[in-house]
Amino acid sequence: MFLGLDLGTSGLKALLVDGDENIIAEASAPLQVSRAHDGWSEQTADDWFTACAAAVRGLGVDLSAVQGIGLSGHMHGATLIDANGAALRPCMLWNDTRAAVEAAEMDANPIWRKVTGNIVFPGFTAPKVEWVRRHEADIFAKIDKVLLPKDALRFWLTGEAVSEMSDAAGTSWLDTGARDWSDELLALSGLSRAQMPRLVEGSEVSGTLTGSIAAKLGLPAGIPVAGGGGDNAASAIGMGVVKPGQAFVSLGTSGVLFAATPNYAAAPESALHSFCHALPDLWHQMGVILSATDALNWLAGVLNEDAQTLTGDLGQLQAPSRTIFMPYLGGERTPHNDAQIRAGFLHLGHATDRAAMVRAVLEGVTHALRDSFDAMALTGTKIDSLMAVGGGSKSDYWLKAIATSLDMPIQLPAAGDFGAALGAARLGRMAATGEGAEIAVPPPVSRVIEPDQKLVPAFADAHERYSETYRAIKSLR
C-alpha cells in the first residue's frame, strides 16, 4: 500500500491506496487559519503535525503493508526553523499578502524574473522572509532553515530538511530552468544555500520515516518518503496531467488553471506561474486566482447559508446579468499581480436577490479563470483537454459557466479521489518502486460538461465588462 498526505489550508488529508490504486481508506483532520490583521494569513507547524497524526490514525486500518509515503501541500509558506529544529514563528501562508512592498521592490530588480521566470508575488516565500528581516530582525537572525509547509511536515516525519522542484519554484529563489537554488537571489535575501533544504525531484526518495514517528503513527519505520509536490503539481499527478495539451481547473479555496508543458516557458509579464512539475524534465504553467470557493463561502457566511444550498437551486445556466462581482477578497495574482485590490459588487439594483448575487459570485470567479486561460493562449500554450477538480466542481452550474466562458468541454472524473492526495500517493509509489510517469494516468471520465453555445457570446461580453471594471476600480484603494 501507499500513503498520500495532502496538507491543505483547511485540513490535512490522508489517502491510502493499494497497488491497483483502489482506495483502502481515507481520513482528514481540520486546520484553522489565523488572520490577525488585514492581509495576514498564518498557521502553526505544530497544528500540521497534530493533524497528520490524527488523520493517519483515523485511517483505522492495519498500516504494516505501507511501502511508500508521498507529500503534497499548499505552496509558498514561510516556515522558519531554528538550529534546534523548532519553528521560530507561525508560518505565513500562500494567501498572506503583508509583504506587498517587499515583493514590489524585489520585482523591480530584473534579476528576479530573469532567474525564476516569474513575478515576485507578495504571497511567495522570499518577500515574506524579507518582511521578517525588516520587521522581526531577531527572528530572522535565528533562521537555520526555511521550509515550505509540506517540507516542514517532512522534517517532522524524517528529520530531513528537503524540498522538491515544484514547490521550490514558488519561493522566488529557484533557478526554474536549471532546477537549482540561485545563490545570487539567496544572497540578495541575506540568506545562503546552507539555509535552504536539499532539493530532489518529486518522485525521488527524500528520506525515511523515523522510528519515533513511525511508532506514533502506527507505520513501519524506514518507509521511504518521496519528494512529493506542491498541491497543484501533485493534483496534476493525480489527474494524469503530465503531457502537453493536458490541463485541469481546480475550484478549491483558490482557483487554478494548470497546464503541463514540455519545456520551461517563462511568461512573467502575464502573471502566469511558470514552475517545475513534480516529475523530472517536465514543467507547467499555472494561472492562480486567490479566491474561488473562498468567495462563495464568504457569501454563504454573510447570508448564513451553506454553499451547497446556495448553488443547488440555480436552475439552468443564464446569461450573466449586469451585476458583477470582483472576487478579490485578498488581492489577486493572475493576471493582475495586485495585492491591494479588494472584492466588490457592482450594479446592484432593487431586483437583485439572493440567487442573482450567488450567480454573480460564480460568474466573477469564472471571469477570473478566463483571464488565466487567455494569458496562457497568448504564450502559445494550447489546451486540448480540461478536467475539473476541487470542491467547487460539485456545482454543475459553475462548471457550465466555466465551460461556456472558455468555450471548451470540461471532463469530470468518475467517482473517486483523483486530486493531490492521490498524486502524493503515486509519487510515494514511484519513490518506493522506481516507477515513473507511466503510472500517472488520467482517471476515467464520468461525464462531460459541454459549453452552452448560445451563451458563449454573452459570457464573452460579460468578461469584457469584468475586465473594464477592474481597470476602473484599480485606482480606488
C-alpha positions as CSV (number, residue, x, y, z in Angstrom):
1,M,0.0,0.0,0.0
2,F,1.0,3.6,-0.5
3,L,0.1,6.6,1.6
4,G,-0.5,10.1,0.3
5,L,-0.6,13.1,2.8
6,D,-2.0,16.3,1.5
7,L,-1.6,19.4,3.7
8,G,-4.4,21.8,2.7
9,T,-5.2,25.2,4.1
10,S,-8.4,23.9,5.8
11,G,-7.3,20.4,6.7
12,L,-4.8,17.6,6.2
13,K,-6.0,14.5,4.3
14,A,-4.5,11.0,4.4
15,L,-5.3,8.7,1.5
16,L,-4.3,5.0,1.5
17,V,-4.3,3.1,-1.8
18,D,-3.2,-0.4,-2.8
19,G,-1.0,-1.4,-5.8
20,D,-4.0,-1.2,-8.1
21,E,-4.9,2.3,-6.8
22,N,-8.0,1.1,-5.1
23,I,-8.8,3.4,-2.1
24,I,-8.3,1.4,1.0
25,A,-9.1,4.2,3.5
26,E,-9.1,8.0,3.8
27,A,-9.3,10.3,6.7
28,S,-8.8,14.0,7.4
29,A,-8.2,16.4,10.3
30,P,-9.3,20.1,10.2
31,L,-7.0,23.1,10.4
32,Q,-7.7,26.7,11.2
33,V,-6.2,29.9,9.7
34,S,-5.3,32.9,11.9
35,R,-5.9,36.3,10.3
36,A,-4.7,38.8,13.0
37,H,-4.6,41.7,10.6
38,D,-5.8,42.6,7.1
39,G,-3.8,40.6,4.5
40,W,-2.3,38.3,7.2
41,S,-2.8,34.5,7.0
42,E,-1.0,32.2,9.3
43,Q,-0.9,28.6,10.7
44,T,1.4,27.0,13.2
45,A,3.5,24.0,12.2
46,D,2.6,22.1,15.4
47,D,-1.0,22.1,14.2
48,W,0.1,20.4,11.0
49,F,1.8,17.6,12.9
50,T,-1.2,17.1,15.2
51,A,-3.5,16.9,12.2
52,C,-1.2,14.5,10.4
53,A,-1.2,12.1,13.4
54,A,-5.0,12.4,13.7
55,A,-5.6,11.7,10.0
56,V,-3.2,8.7,9.8
57,R,-4.6,7.2,12.9
58,G,-8.1,7.9,11.6
59,L,-7.5,5.6,8.6
60,G,-8.4,2.8,11.0
61,V,-6.7,0.0,9.2
62,D,-3.5,-2.0,9.5
63,L,-0.7,0.1,8.0
64,S,2.0,-2.6,8.1
65,A,1.9,-3.0,4.3
66,V,2.6,0.6,3.5
67,Q,5.7,0.8,1.3
68,G,6.0,4.5,0.4
69,I,4.7,7.9,1.5
70,G,4.2,10.9,-0.7
71,L,3.6,14.5,0.4
72,S,1.6,17.4,-1.0
73,G,0.9,20.8,0.4
74,H,-0.1,24.4,0.0
75,M,2.8,26.3,-1.5
76,H,4.8,29.4,-0.8
77,G,4.5,29.3,3.0
78,A,7.5,30.5,5.0
79,T,8.2,28.1,7.9
80,L,11.3,29.4,9.7
81,I,13.2,26.8,11.7
82,D,15.9,27.4,14.3
83,A,19.0,25.4,14.9
84,N,17.1,23.1,17.3
85,G,14.6,22.3,14.7
86,A,11.8,24.4,16.2
87,A,9.6,26.9,14.4
88,L,10.5,30.5,15.2
89,R,7.1,31.9,14.4
90,P,3.8,30.9,12.8
91,C,4.0,30.1,9.1
92,M,2.9,32.9,6.7
93,L,0.7,31.1,4.2
94,W,0.3,31.4,0.4
95,N,-2.5,33.9,0.7
96,D,-0.7,36.2,3.2
97,T,-0.1,39.5,1.3
98,R,1.6,41.6,4.0
99,A,4.8,41.6,2.0
100,A,3.5,43.6,-0.9
101,V,6.1,46.3,-0.5
102,E,9.0,43.9,-0.3
103,A,7.7,41.9,-3.3
104,A,7.4,45.0,-5.4
105,E,10.9,46.1,-4.5
106,M,12.3,42.7,-5.5
107,D,10.3,42.5,-8.7
108,A,11.6,45.9,-9.7
109,N,15.0,44.3,-10.0
110,P,15.0,42.4,-13.3
111,I,17.3,39.7,-12.0
112,W,14.4,38.0,-10.1
113,R,12.2,37.5,-13.1
114,K,15.2,36.6,-15.3
115,V,16.3,33.8,-13.0
116,T,13.0,32.5,-11.7
117,G,10.8,33.1,-14.8
118,N,8.1,34.6,-12.5
119,I,6.9,37.8,-11.0
120,V,7.8,38.1,-7.3
121,F,4.3,37.9,-5.9
122,P,3.6,39.1,-2.3
123,G,2.5,35.5,-1.4
124,F,5.7,33.9,-2.4
125,T,8.2,32.9,0.2
126,A,11.2,35.2,-0.5
127,P,9.3,38.5,0.1
128,K,7.7,37.2,3.2
129,V,11.1,36.3,4.6
130,E,12.3,39.7,3.6
131,W,9.3,41.1,5.6
132,V,10.6,39.2,8.6
133,R,14.1,40.6,8.1
134,R,12.8,44.1,8.2
135,H,10.1,43.7,10.9
136,E,11.3,40.8,13.1
137,A,15.1,41.1,12.9
138,D,15.6,39.0,16.0
139,I,13.7,36.1,14.4
140,F,15.5,36.5,11.0
141,A,18.9,36.2,12.8
142,K,18.0,32.8,14.2
143,I,16.9,31.2,10.9
144,D,18.7,27.9,10.3
145,K,16.3,26.6,7.6
146,V,13.5,28.0,5.6
147,L,10.9,25.2,4.9
148,L,7.8,25.1,2.8
149,P,4.7,23.7,4.7
150,K,4.8,20.2,3.3
151,D,8.6,20.2,3.8
152,A,8.1,21.1,7.4
153,L,5.8,18.1,7.6
154,R,8.6,16.0,6.0
155,F,11.1,17.4,8.6
156,W,8.8,16.1,11.3
157,L,8.4,12.7,9.6
158,T,12.0,12.1,8.6
159,G,14.3,14.6,10.3
160,E,15.5,15.6,6.8
161,A,15.3,19.2,5.5
162,V,14.4,18.5,1.9
163,S,12.3,20.1,-0.8
164,E,11.4,19.3,-4.4
165,M,11.3,21.3,-7.6
166,S,7.6,22.1,-8.0
167,D,7.2,23.6,-4.5
168,A,10.7,25.2,-4.6
169,A,9.8,27.0,-7.8
170,G,7.3,29.1,-5.8
171,T,9.8,30.6,-3.4
172,S,11.4,33.1,-5.8
173,W,14.8,31.6,-5.0
174,L,14.8,28.8,-7.6
175,D,16.5,28.9,-11.0
176,T,13.5,27.3,-12.6
177,G,15.2,26.4,-15.8
178,A,18.2,24.9,-14.1
179,R,16.1,23.3,-11.3
180,D,18.5,24.5,-8.6
181,W,18.7,27.2,-5.9
182,S,20.1,30.5,-7.1
183,D,22.9,31.6,-4.9
184,E,22.6,35.1,-6.3
185,L,19.0,35.5,-5.3
186,L,19.6,34.0,-1.9
187,A,22.4,36.4,-1.3
188,L,20.0,39.3,-2.1
189,S,17.8,38.0,0.6
190,G,20.5,37.8,3.2
191,L,20.5,34.0,3.1
192,S,22.7,31.2,1.8
193,R,22.2,27.8,0.3
194,A,23.0,26.3,3.7
195,Q,19.7,27.7,5.0
196,M,17.8,26.0,2.2
197,P,16.5,22.4,2.1
198,R,18.3,19.9,-0.1
199,L,16.5,19.5,-3.5
200,V,15.2,16.3,-5.0
201,E,12.7,15.5,-7.8
202,G,9.2,14.8,-6.6
203,S,9.4,11.1,-7.5
204,E,12.7,10.6,-5.7
205,V,13.3,9.4,-2.1
206,S,13.8,12.4,0.2
207,G,14.3,10.4,3.5
208,T,12.8,7.7,5.5
209,L,10.3,7.6,8.3
210,T,11.9,7.8,11.7
211,G,11.3,5.1,14.4
212,S,9.7,7.5,16.9
213,I,7.3,9.0,14.4
214,A,6.5,5.6,12.9
215,A,5.5,4.3,16.3
216,K,3.4,7.4,16.8
217,L,1.5,6.9,13.5
218,G,1.3,3.1,13.5
219,L,3.6,2.7,10.5
220,P,6.7,0.7,9.9
221,A,9.9,2.5,10.4
222,G,12.2,3.2,7.5
223,I,9.4,3.7,4.9
224,P,10.8,5.9,2.0
225,V,9.2,9.4,1.8
226,A,9.0,10.8,-1.7
227,G,9.9,14.4,-2.6
228,G,6.2,14.9,-3.4
229,G,4.8,18.1,-4.9
230,G,3.2,21.4,-4.3
231,D,-0.5,21.0,-4.1
232,N,-1.3,21.8,-7.7
233,A,1.6,19.8,-9.2
234,A,0.5,16.8,-7.0
235,S,-3.1,17.3,-8.2
236,A,-1.7,17.1,-11.8
237,I,0.0,13.8,-11.0
238,G,-3.3,12.5,-9.5
239,M,-5.3,13.8,-12.6
240,G,-2.8,12.4,-15.1
241,V,-1.9,15.9,-16.4
242,V,1.7,15.1,-17.3
243,K,1.7,15.6,-21.1
244,P,1.5,18.8,-23.3
245,G,-2.1,19.8,-24.0
246,Q,-3.5,18.2,-20.8
247,A,-4.9,20.7,-18.2
248,F,-7.1,20.9,-15.2
249,V,-9.1,23.6,-13.5
250,S,-9.3,23.5,-9.7
251,L,-12.1,25.1,-7.8
252,G,-10.7,25.0,-4.2
253,T,-10.1,27.8,-1.7
254,S,-8.1,29.3,-4.6
255,G,-8.8,28.8,-8.2
256,V,-6.2,27.3,-10.6
257,L,-5.8,26.7,-14.3
258,F,-2.9,24.2,-14.7
259,A,-1.4,23.1,-18.0
260,A,1.6,20.7,-18.4
261,T,4.4,22.0,-20.7
262,P,7.3,20.0,-22.2
263,N,9.7,22.9,-21.7
264,Y,10.4,25.8,-19.4
265,A,8.2,28.6,-20.8
266,A,8.5,31.7,-18.7
267,A,6.0,34.5,-19.2
268,P,6.2,36.7,-16.1
269,E,4.6,39.7,-17.8
270,S,1.3,37.7,-17.9
271,A,1.5,36.9,-14.1
272,L,1.3,33.3,-15.0
273,H,3.3,30.9,-12.9
274,S,6.0,29.0,-14.8
275,F,7.1,26.2,-12.4
276,C,8.8,22.9,-12.5
277,H,6.5,19.9,-12.4
278,A,6.7,17.2,-9.8
279,L,8.4,14.8,-12.3
280,P,11.9,15.2,-13.9
281,D,12.3,17.1,-17.1
282,L,8.7,18.5,-17.0
283,W,7.4,22.0,-16.3
284,H,3.9,23.6,-16.1
285,Q,2.1,26.9,-16.5
286,M,-0.4,27.9,-13.9
287,G,-2.9,30.8,-13.6
288,V,-3.9,31.4,-10.0
289,I,-6.8,33.4,-8.5
290,L,-6.7,33.8,-4.8
291,S,-10.5,33.4,-4.0
292,A,-12.6,30.7,-5.7
293,T,-14.7,28.6,-3.3
294,D,-13.4,31.1,-0.7
295,A,-15.6,33.8,-2.4
296,L,-18.6,31.5,-2.4
297,N,-18.0,30.5,1.2
298,W,-17.7,34.2,2.2
299,L,-21.1,34.9,0.6
300,A,-22.6,31.9,2.3
301,G,-21.3,33.1,5.7
302,V,-22.8,36.6,5.1
303,L,-26.2,35.1,4.2
304,N,-26.0,32.5,7.0
305,E,-26.4,29.6,4.5
306,D,-24.2,26.8,3.4
307,A,-22.6,27.0,0.0
308,Q,-24.2,23.8,-1.4
309,T,-27.6,25.2,-0.6
310,L,-26.8,28.5,-2.3
311,T,-25.8,26.8,-5.6
312,G,-28.2,23.9,-5.5
313,D,-31.3,25.7,-6.9
314,L,-30.0,28.0,-9.6
315,G,-31.6,26.0,-12.4
316,Q,-30.3,26.2,-16.0
317,L,-27.3,28.4,-16.9
318,Q,-28.3,32.0,-17.5
319,A,-26.5,34.7,-19.4
320,P,-24.6,37.0,-16.9
321,S,-26.7,39.9,-15.7
322,R,-25.4,43.4,-15.4
323,T,-24.4,42.7,-11.7
324,I,-20.7,42.0,-11.4
325,F,-18.7,40.5,-8.5
326,M,-15.0,41.1,-8.4
327,P,-13.6,38.1,-6.4
328,Y,-10.6,39.9,-4.9
329,L,-11.2,39.3,-1.2
330,G,-7.5,39.1,-0.5
331,G,-5.9,40.7,-3.7
332,E,-5.2,38.9,-6.9
333,R,-2.4,37.1,-8.8
334,T,-3.1,36.2,-12.4
335,P,-3.2,38.4,-14.4
336,H,-3.0,41.5,-12.2
337,N,-0.4,40.9,-9.5
338,D,-2.4,43.3,-7.3
339,A,-2.2,42.7,-3.6
340,Q,-4.2,45.8,-2.7
341,I,-7.3,45.3,-4.8
342,R,-10.4,44.1,-2.9
343,A,-13.6,42.5,-3.8
344,G,-16.9,44.2,-4.5
345,F,-20.3,44.0,-6.1
346,L,-21.3,46.5,-8.8
347,H,-24.6,47.3,-10.4
348,L,-26.8,46.1,-7.6
349,G,-30.5,47.0,-8.0
350,H,-33.8,46.6,-6.3
351,A,-34.3,43.4,-8.3
352,T,-31.0,41.8,-7.1
353,D,-32.0,38.9,-5.0
354,R,-30.0,36.1,-3.3
355,A,-29.9,33.9,-6.4
356,A,-28.6,36.9,-8.5
357,M,-25.8,37.5,-6.0
358,V,-24.8,33.9,-6.0
359,R,-24.7,33.8,-9.8
360,A,-22.6,37.0,-9.8
361,V,-20.1,35.4,-7.4
362,L,-19.8,32.2,-9.6
363,E,-19.5,34.4,-12.7
364,G,-16.8,36.6,-11.1
365,V,-14.6,33.5,-10.4
366,T,-15.4,32.3,-13.9
367,H,-14.2,35.5,-15.4
368,A,-11.1,35.4,-13.3
369,L,-10.3,31.9,-14.6
370,R,-10.9,33.2,-18.2
371,D,-8.2,35.8,-17.5
372,S,-5.7,32.9,-16.9
373,F,-6.9,31.0,-20.0
374,D,-6.4,34.0,-22.2
375,A,-2.9,34.6,-20.7
376,M,-1.9,31.1,-21.5
377,A,-3.1,31.3,-25.0
378,L,-1.0,34.5,-25.6
379,T,2.1,32.4,-24.7
380,G,1.3,29.8,-27.2
381,T,0.1,27.2,-24.7
382,K,-2.7,25.1,-26.2
383,I,-5.2,23.2,-24.1
384,D,-6.7,20.1,-25.7
385,S,-8.4,18.5,-22.7
386,L,-9.6,20.1,-19.5
387,M,-10.7,18.2,-16.3
388,A,-12.3,19.7,-13.2
389,V,-11.3,19.0,-9.6
390,G,-12.0,20.6,-6.2
391,G,-15.0,21.2,-4.1
392,G,-16.5,23.8,-6.4
393,S,-16.6,21.1,-9.2
394,K,-19.7,19.7,-7.4
395,S,-21.7,22.6,-8.8
396,D,-22.9,21.8,-12.4
397,Y,-24.0,25.5,-12.8
398,W,-20.5,26.7,-12.0
399,L,-18.8,24.2,-14.4
400,K,-21.3,25.0,-17.1
401,A,-20.4,28.7,-16.7
402,I,-16.7,28.0,-16.9
403,A,-17.1,25.7,-19.9
404,T,-19.2,28.3,-21.7
405,S,-16.8,31.2,-20.8
406,L,-13.8,29.2,-22.1
407,D,-15.8,27.6,-24.9
408,M,-14.3,24.3,-24.0
409,P,-15.8,21.0,-22.7
410,I,-14.9,20.1,-19.1
411,Q,-14.4,16.5,-18.1
412,L,-15.5,15.2,-14.7
413,P,-13.7,12.2,-13.3
414,A,-15.6,9.1,-12.2
415,A,-16.3,8.7,-8.5
416,G,-13.1,8.6,-6.6
417,D,-10.3,10.7,-5.3
418,F,-8.0,12.0,-8.1
419,G,-6.6,15.1,-6.6
420,A,-3.4,16.0,-4.6
421,A,-3.7,13.2,-2.1
422,L,-3.7,10.5,-4.9
423,G,-0.9,12.4,-6.6
424,A,1.1,12.3,-3.4
425,A,0.5,8.5,-3.1
426,R,1.6,8.0,-6.7
427,L,4.8,9.9,-6.0
428,G,5.3,7.8,-2.9
429,R,4.9,4.7,-5.0
430,M,7.4,6.0,-7.6
431,A,10.0,6.6,-4.9
432,A,9.5,3.2,-3.4
433,T,9.4,1.1,-6.6
434,G,11.3,3.1,-9.2
435,E,8.3,3.5,-11.4
436,G,7.7,6.8,-13.3
437,A,5.2,8.9,-15.2
438,E,3.6,5.9,-16.8
439,I,1.6,5.3,-13.6
440,A,0.2,8.9,-13.6
441,V,-2.7,8.0,-15.9
442,P,-5.9,10.2,-16.2
443,P,-8.9,8.9,-14.3
444,P,-11.9,7.5,-16.1
445,V,-14.4,10.2,-17.2
446,S,-17.9,10.0,-15.8
447,R,-19.4,12.8,-17.9
448,V,-18.5,15.9,-19.9
449,I,-19.9,19.4,-19.3
450,E,-20.4,21.0,-22.7
451,P,-20.4,24.8,-23.2
452,D,-23.7,26.4,-24.0
453,Q,-23.0,27.7,-27.4
454,K,-26.0,30.1,-27.3
455,L,-24.5,31.8,-24.3
456,V,-20.8,31.9,-25.4
457,P,-21.1,35.5,-26.8
458,A,-22.9,36.7,-23.7
459,F,-20.2,35.3,-21.4
460,A,-17.5,36.9,-23.7
461,D,-19.3,40.3,-23.4
462,A,-19.6,39.9,-19.6
463,H,-15.9,39.1,-19.4
464,E,-15.1,42.3,-21.2
465,R,-17.2,44.3,-18.8
466,Y,-15.5,42.5,-15.9
467,S,-12.1,43.5,-17.3
468,E,-13.2,47.1,-17.8
469,T,-14.5,47.1,-14.2
470,Y,-11.1,46.1,-12.9
471,R,-9.4,48.8,-14.8
472,A,-12.0,51.3,-13.5
473,I,-11.6,50.4,-9.8
474,K,-7.8,49.7,-9.8
475,S,-7.1,53.2,-8.6
476,L,-9.6,53.1,-5.8
477,R,-7.8,52.0,-2.6
